[in-house]
Amino acid sequence: MVFAVVVTIDVRPETIDEFTAGLHANAVATRAEPGCLRFDVLRTTDDPHRFVLYELYADEDAFFVGHRQAPHYPAWVTLCERCVPPGGRRNVYAVPAFPDEMTAHD
């Protein structure tokens, strides 16, 4: 079953350029993973230091195993340790409420 992850990240203002560059590299690499169906990066309109990631995977294993064991993932963890204050990253895990209505959008 499709598995979604919504991540909210608050970034230290003094690291915003470093974080944005690393986030872009992470997004490009994640989109190339076999189980990744979608990886959107959003920046909130009310706080330029807050990002929201919408990630959609083929199933839970594609996220918890495939994504987290991908070669680029350790660099992402290190980036977050430098740029995100403690408690500044929140993950919400979800599955479709109406899986039969899931359709692909370009």
C-alpha positions in Angstrom: 0.0 0.0 0.0 1.2 3.5 -0.8 2.9 5.2 2.2 3.1 9.0 2.7 5.5 11.0 4.9 4.9 14.7 5.6 7.9 16.4 7.2 7.9 19.9 8.7 11.4 21.3 9.2 12.4 24.5 11.0 15.9 25.7 10.0 18.3 27.8 11.9 18.3 31.2 10.0 22.1 31.3 9.8 22.2 28.0 8.0 19.5 28.5 5.5 21.7 28.6 2.4 23.6 25.5 3.4 20.3 23.7 4.3 18.6 24.7 1.0 21.4 23.4 -1.1 21.6 20.1 0.8 17.8 19.8 0.8 17.8 20.2 -3.0 20.5 17.5 -3.4 18.5 15.2 -1.1 15.3 15.7 -3.1 17.0 15.0 -6.4 18.6 11.8 -5.1 15.4 10.6 -3.3 13.3 11.1 -6.5 15.7 8.7 -8.2 15.0 5.9 -5.6 13.1 2.9 -7.0 10.3 3.1 -4.4 9.8 6.9 -4.4 6.7 8.0 -6.2 6.8 11.7 -5.3 9.0 14.0 -3.3 7.8 17.6 -3.1 9.7 20.4 -1.3 7.6 23.4 -0.1 8.6 26.5 1.8 5.9 28.1 4.0 4.7 31.6 3.1 4.6 32.8 6.7 8.1 31.7 7.7 11.0 31.4 5.2 12.9 29.2 7.6 10.2 26.5 7.6 10.0 23.8 5.0 7.4 21.0 4.3 8.3 17.9 2.5 5.6 15.7 1.0 7.0 12.2 0.2 5.1 9.4 -1.4 6.5 5.9 -1.5 5.3 2.6 -3.0 5.1 1.1 0.5 6.5 1.4 4.0 9.6 -0.6 3.1 10.4 1.8 0.3 10.7 4.5 2.9 12.0 2.8 6.1 14.4 0.5 4.3 15.0 1.8 0.7 15.1 5.5 1.5 16.8 5.3 4.8 19.5 3.0 3.5 20.1 5.0 0.3 23.7 6.2 -0.1 22.7 9.9 0.1 20.7 9.5 3.4 23.6 9.9 5.9 24.5 13.3 4.3 20.9 14.3 4.9 21.0 13.3 8.6 24.3 15.2 9.0 22.8 18.3 7.4 19.8 18.2 9.7 22.0 17.8 12.7 23.9 21.0 11.7 21.0 23.1 10.5 17.9 22.1 12.4 17.5 22.8 16.1 16.4 20.0 18.5 12.7 19.5 18.0 12.7 21.3 14.7 11.8 18.4 12.6 8.5 16.6 12.7 7.4 13.5 10.7 3.8 12.5 10.1 3.3 9.0 8.6 0.1 8.3 6.7 -1.6 5.9 4.3 -4.4 6.7 1.9 -7.9 6.9 3.5 -9.3 6.0 0.0 -6.7 4.0 -1.7 -9.0 3.0 -4.6 -9.2 6.7 -5.5 -5.5 7.2 -5.8 -4.5 8.4 -9.2 -1.3 9.5 -10.8 -0.9 13.2 -11.6 1.7 14.8 -13.7 
